[in-house]
Amino acid sequence: MSLDVYLGIDVGSVTTKLALVDEKGKYIDSYMLKTAGKPVDAVQTGLKHIISQALCDYKVQGVGTTGSGRNLAGALVGADVIKNEITAHAVAASTNIPGVQTILEIGGQDSKIIILRDGIVTDFAMNTVCAAGTGSFLDHQAQRLNVPIEKFGETALKSENPARIAGRCGVFAESDLIHKQQLGYPVEDLLYGLCQALVRNYLSNLALGKELLPVVSFQGGVATNTGMVKAFEEALNTKIVVPENHQTMGAIGAALLAMENHQYTETPTKFKGWEVGNMNFQSVTCQCTGCSNNCEVITILEGEEPVGHVEKIGDIKGNIIARWGGTCGRWDIN
């Protein structure tokens, strides 16, 4: 038995997510793993895991990629659609959450806010600079307080008198946390104080000047933290919806975009097949000296043969899968 599916891949700096939807956009399966600085390995491992737990033969009709590594993932697997995270999260939320008008998304290294009206993105903002607005910041502080990140939320919810922690900057927040810890604040008060600080940072940076209307969806890995959910609900004075597959919503959105593209264009997919998970790839970075920009150009090759040191981009030989990174597009192949 076979099933027509659409594959979405979201390659982030911390985690890589893969998701499948059927021809009606219904969720089928997903998988998340650490990127660990090796996006190629993460994508391949994800593909092998998805197919290993398949209950039937998945016939891929379209592939979409998103995230910071979307171009790389798209080149590896043969993507039909390559879109940014804003579009992917918005499509996933508007499809799965009736009446959604505000999307809060916090990942490991960045955070986003997306404003929708009648299913259309009307405004958005991203934070890729301040660490105090990301999941890795909470993870680091949990380690400092010797609390497993899985227990962060339930411990924070026990707080009755949360510590007021300066959350405008990651450095100041950490020093303030240490100070409060030395004053003898209970761990639960410190943890919930961190949640409140993160929410204040998020709203003052990303939501400034924006009208946050319900329904509000909270997506990304940090949405697992019940302390963060409660802090947002208190700050916004509204119920926060956490989708069942909140961690893989970007990948689900990419799959839905691939589905939409296939149904609209009726063109065959460029997907290279599940065997991509077993292929050998390597990347070569070389500086282009064609102008004063001195762009770093990345080349992805298929094969096991070592490339070795290369002085000029034009000297790179082999089965080139993709190439990008230059400002002018002179060397791009995708």
Buried (B, 14 or more C-beta within 10 A) or exposed (E): EEBBBBBBBBBBBBBBBBBBBBBEBEBBBBBBBEBEEEBBBBBBBBBBBBEEEBEEEBEBBBBBBBBBBBBBBBBBBBBBBBBBBBBBBBBBBBBBBEEBBBBBBBBBBBBBBBBBEEEEBEEBBBBEEBBBBBBBBBBBBBEEBEBEBEEBBEBBBEBEEBBEBBBBBBEBBBEBBEEBBEEEBBBBBBBBBBBBBBBBBBBEBBBEEBEBBBBBBBBBBBBBBBBBBBBBBEBBEBEBBBBEBBBBBBBBBBBBBBBBBBEEEEEEBEBBEBEBBEBEBBBBEBBBEBEEEEBEBBBBBBEEEEBEEBEEBEEBEEEBBBBBBBEEEEBEEB
